[in-house]
Amino acid sequence: MLQGKKILLGITGSIAAYKVPLLIRLLIKEGAEVQVILTENARDFVTPLTLATLSKRPALTYPFNEKDGTWNSHVDMGNWADLMLIAPASAATLSKMATGLADNLLLTTYLSAKCPVFFAPAMDLDMYRHPTTERNISTLQSFGYTLIEPQVGELASGLCGAGRMEEPENMLEAIKLFFRKDTLPFDGKHFLISAGPTWEPIDPVRFIGNHSSGKMGFALALKAAQRGAKVSLVTGPTHLTIDHPNIMRTDVLSASEMNLACQEAFANADVTIMAAAVADFTPSAPSQVKIKKEKGIESIQLKPTVDILSGLGGLKKRDQLLIGFALETDHETENALKKLHNKNLDAIVLNSLNDEGAGFGGDNNKVTIFDRNGNHFETGLLSKSEVASEILDIVFGMINKEEG
C-alpha cells in the first residue's frame, strides 16, 4: 500500500516517543521510505541510533552536521516528502506549529513542507484540555492538517483520560487511508448530519433546551468528510468548531429551524444521520417581550415540536439511507426498535443514559446500532471519534449492500 511513499516523521519531547520505533517498522514493512527528524528533547526519550537503524537513514536533529558542516536542508526534505507526520506532538510543538515559530530543524522543515501534514498529540490530561492547546489544535486543523486524535487511557502521570497518543497500528491505518484517496469509501456521496440541541423560546431571553454538546454529530461529520463525503452539517447551538473543506455548516436554534434546514438538504443526501437532540416540546405562545420576575408566570403551555425524523422518513427514496439516534432511560431496546420501524429508518443508534461515562456532554460514548434487518452491533465505551468511525463502517457496509 505504501510502496515508495516518502514519509517525514517528526518526533518531539514526550514519553510517547517510545511507540515510534514500532511505527517506523510498520511503515518500512509497508514499503515506505522514512526520514526521521527529532527535537533535542525527543533524544531524551528515544535514541537517534535506534531510529536510524530502523529507518535506514540518519535520524536528524540539527540543521547541519557538526563534524563536516553538511547542511541538512529543511527545504529539500519539505519538497521530498509525500506526507509529514509529527508523532508525538507535544504541547510546546503544537503551539509553535500554530504560530509559525521555527526554532529547530523539525519546525523549519514543517514550514517548508509542500505535502499534507498529520499530527498526533501526546500529553497529560490537563495539558490536552487546556484552552490554549485546544485553540492550537483547531488552528492546525483550519490549515487543513489532519489530527490523529489521542485516545482515552492511562497516562504517564497516573491519571486516566484523553491525551494518550494513538497506537502505531492505528496511525499506520490513518496514513494508508490517506493514500487510498482515489478509493475513499464515501467519494461522491453527500451526507446530511444533524448535531447539538435545539433551544425552544419561552421569551426573547429564555428557552427550553437540553444538555447535548453536539460532539457526537460533529465527530460523525468530520469522519465522513475525511472519508471523502460532502457533508451538510445542520447544528443547534454549540461552542464547537469544525473546519474541513468537505463540510458545509448551517447553524440553527429551534426545532422548526432545524427542520427547514434538514428538509432543504435532504433531497440531495445519499446518507442522513440525525444525531441532534431535538426538543420534543416547545412553548405554544412564546412571549415577545421578557417575562418579568415580579409579574410571574403560573404555567407554560407546551405543544409537540415538528417530528423531523418522521418527516424525512416519509420523503425517503429507496436509494437513500436514513439513520436516527435514540436516547433512552428505560425499555431502551424496545423504544429504539419502535422508533426504527415507525419512522421508516434504515438504522438507529441507541444511547442509554444508564451507561456510565457515556452520553451528553462528555468525550466518550457507548452505543448499540440496530438495522432494519434485525442485526445489531454494540460498541464498548469509546471516544466519540471512535464511535463515529464504528457507525460509519456500518454505513459503508449498508451502502455496498444497497448498491450491490
N, C-alpha and C positions, 0 to 999 in steps of 0.2 A: 504493500500500500504506500509506503513512504520511500520507495526506492529512488535514490538520487536527490531527495529533498534536502535542502540545506537549512539547518536549524541553528539559530543563535540561542544559546541557553545562558541566561544571566542568573547568578546566584548571589544573594545578599546575606547579611548577618542575621541569621535566625537558626535556632536549633533544628528547625525542619529541614535544613540543608542535608541532614543525614539521609533523607529519602532520595536525593538527587542522583547518586550513583546508580541506583536501580533504574531510574527514569532514563539515564543515558544508555544503559544496557538494552533497555526495551526499544529505544529509538534506533540504536545501531542494528539491533536484530531485525527491525523492520526495513532496514536498508537506507536509513537517513545518514547524512553527514552532520556531525555535531561539533560546533565550536563553542567552548565554554569561556565565559568571562565572569570572574568573581571579584567582588569587592574585597578590600583589605579585611574587613570584619568577617566576611564569609570564610576566610582562611582559618579562623579560629574554630570553625565547626567541621570543615571538610578540607582535605589537603589537595593542593594542585597536582601532586603526583598521582593520587587516586583518580582524579578527574581526567588527567592527561592519558593515563593508562587505558581507561575505559573508552574515551572518545577518540583515541589515536591521534590527538592533536594537542599541542601545548595549551594548557589552561592559563589564560592571560589575566593579569590584574593591572599592569602598569602600561602607560602609553608607549613606552619604548623599553627595549632590552637594556638593562643596566650594564651588561658586560660589553656589548658591541655597539650600542646606540641604535639598533634596528627599530624602526618605527612600527608599532602595532596600529595600523591605520583604522581608526573608527569609521572613516568614510568608506574604505574598501569593504570592511565587514558589513556595514549597513547596506551596501549595494549587493553584497554576495548572498544574503540570506533570503530564503523563501518565507520564513516565519521566525519571529523572535518571541521567546518565552522567558519571562522573568519569574523564577520559582526557586526558593521562596522570595516573595516580595515583602520586605519589611515595611513598617510604618514610615520610617525615615525615607526609604527609597520611593514609596508611593508619593510622598509629599514632594520630593524632588522631581519625579516624573511629571506630576500635575502642574508644577510651576516652572519647569524648564531649567532647573538648577543642574548644571553639568560639571560636577567636581571630581569625577573619576571616569575611567575608561568605559565602564558599563553604561553610564548615563550619556556620555558623548556618542557612544555607538547607538544607543536608543534614539537619541535626537537625530541621528543620521539615517536611521533605518527607513528604507522605502517599502518594507514588507509589512504585513499585518502583525500586530503585537498582541500577545496574550500575557496575562499576569495572574499569578496565584498567590494571594496574600497569605501570610502566616504570622500570627502574633497572639498575644494574650487577649482574653475576652474583653476586658475594659478598653484596651487599646483599639481593638477592632470596632467596638461600638462607639468610640469617641466621635463627636460630630466632625472633627477635622478629618479623620480617616474616612468617614462616610462621604464627606464632601470630595475628598481627593479621588476616591473610587468613582463617584458619579462623574467627576470631571474627566477622568480617563475613559470612561465609557462614552462620554459625549464626543471624544475624539475618534470614536469608532473602534477602540481597543476592546478585547474580549476578556471579561472577568471569568476566571476559573474559581468559582465561589468556594471559600473554605467551609469545612464541614463542622458539625457539632460533635464534640468529643472531649476526651481528657487532654488537658493542655499541660505544658511543662511546669507551670506554676502549681499544678494540683487542682486548679479549677476545672470545671466542665462546662463547655459552651462553644459558641461559634468562634472560629479563629484557627482551627486545626487545618493545616494545608491538605488539599486534596491528595489522595493516594496516587502514586506514579501510574498505575494501570489506568486510572480514570483520566489522568491528564493525557496519557497516550491516546485514549479513545477520543478525547476532545480534539486533539491535533489531527487524527485520522479523519474525523468527521469533517473538519475544515477542508481537508484536501479532497473530499468527495463532493465538492461544490456542484459539479455538473450533475450529480445524482442526489442532491439534498432531498430528504424524504418529502418535504412539503413544497418543493418547487412548483410554481404555477397554481398553488392553492391559495384561496382567500379565506381567512379566519375572521369571525366576529367573536370577540370575547368581552364579557361584561365583568366589572370588578367593583369592589367597595360597597359602601352602604348607600341608602338614599335618605334624604332629610325631608320630612313632610312638615310643611309650615303650620305652626299654630298662630303666629303673628309675624311681623317682619323681623323679629329678633330671636324667636324661639321655634323649636322644631321637635318632632318625634324622630328618633334615629335608633341606631344600634351600634355595637362595638366593632363592626367589621373594619379592618385596616386596609383592605384591598390587596394585601400581599400575595394571596393565592392567585388572584386573577392577573396581577402584574407578572408573577413568575410564569404563568402559562403563556402570556403574551410574548414575553422575552424569549422563552424557549421555542415557541412556534416560529418566531421571526428568525431566530438563529438556525432553525432547520429549513429555512427558505420560504416560509409563508409570508404573504402580505396580510397584515393584521390590522383590523379596525378594533381599537380598544375603546369601549364606552365605560367610563368610570364615574362613580359617585364621588363625593368629596373625600379627599385623602391627601396626606402630606407627601405621598410617594412621587418620585420622578422616574421617568423611563426615557431612554434615548437610543433608538435603533432606526436605521433608515427604512426598515420594512414596517414600522409601526406608525399608524395614524391615530392619534388620541383625540377623543371627544369627551369633554367634561360636562357632567350634568349634576343636578341637585336632587330632584324629586323622582318618584317612580314614573310619573307621567312624562317627564322629560327623557328619562332613560328609555321608556317605551318608544317614543318618537324616534330617538336616535337609533335604536336597535331595529325598528321596522324599516328605517331608511337603508341600513347597511345589510339587512338580512337577504334581500333579493340576490345579491352578488356573492353571498357567502357559501363556500363549499362545506365549511365546518363552523358551527356555532357552539360556543361553550359559555353557558350563563353561570358564571361564578359569583355574580353580585349577590349581596344580601339585601334584597329589595323589601322595603317595609310592606307588611300585609294590610295596614290600615293607614288612613290619612284623615285629618280633620275635615269634617263636612263643610264647614264655613269658616275658614281661617280669617282672623281679624286683619283688616287693612292697616290698623294702627296698633302700636304696642299696648298690650293689656296692662293697665296699671295695677300694681300690687294692692293698693288701697281699695280699688274697685272690686277686686277679687273675681273669681270665676267658679261657679258651682260644679260645672262638668264640661267635658269636651266631647262633643258628638263626633263619632268616627264613622267612616264608610270604607269599604274594601278598596284597595288600590287596584289598578288595572293588572290583570294576570299576564305579564309579559311573556312568560314561557309558554303558557297555553295558547296565546295568540300566535306566537311563532310556530307552535306545533300545528296549528290549523292551516298555516301557509306553507308548511314544509313540503318540498318536492321530493321525489324518490331519490334523486341524486344528491340530496343534502343530508348532512349529519347534524343532529341537534342533541346536545348533551346538557343536562341540568345538574344543579347541586341541591342537596337536601341537608339541612342542619336540623338534627332531631335530638330530643332529650328522652323520649320513651317510645317503645314499639318502633325502633329505628328502621329495621329492615322492612317491616310491614308498610310503614308510611312512605318509605323511599320507593318501594315497588309500586305502590298505588300511584304515586306521582309519575313514575316512569310510564305506566300504561295510560293513565288518564290524560296526559299532556302530549301524547304522541312523540315520545322521546326515543332516541336510539340507545342512550345510556344515561345513567345517573350516578353521581358521585356523592356518597353518603358520608357526612361528617357527624360524629356524635359528640355532644358536649360532655359525655361521660368518660371520654378518653383523656386521661390526664396529660397535660403538656401539648394538646392539640387544639385547633380551633381558632377563634377570634383573637386577633392582636399579636399572637406570638409568631416566632420564626419557624415553628415546626407544625407538622400536621400528620394525621393518620386517617386514611380514608378507605372505604370499600367501594369498588366500582361494579355496578350491575349493568349488563346489557340486555337488550330486548329478547335475546335468545336463551336467557336463563343462566348465562355464565356470570361469574363474579370473581373479582380479584381484590385481595386486601393488601395494602402496604403496611409496613411497620411504621413506627414513629420516625419520620424523616424530616429533613428541612423541606420547606415549601418548594424550593427549587427542585429538589429530588422528586417530590410528589408530582410536580408538574411534568417532569420527564417521564415518570411512570404512566401518567394519564395520556400523554402524547404518544407513547409507544403503543398503547391500546388503540388510540385513534388511528394511528398509522396502519395497524392491522385491520381495523374496520374499513378503512379506505380501500386497502388492497383487496379485501373480500368483496366489497361492493363493485369494484372495477374489474375484478377477476370473473 
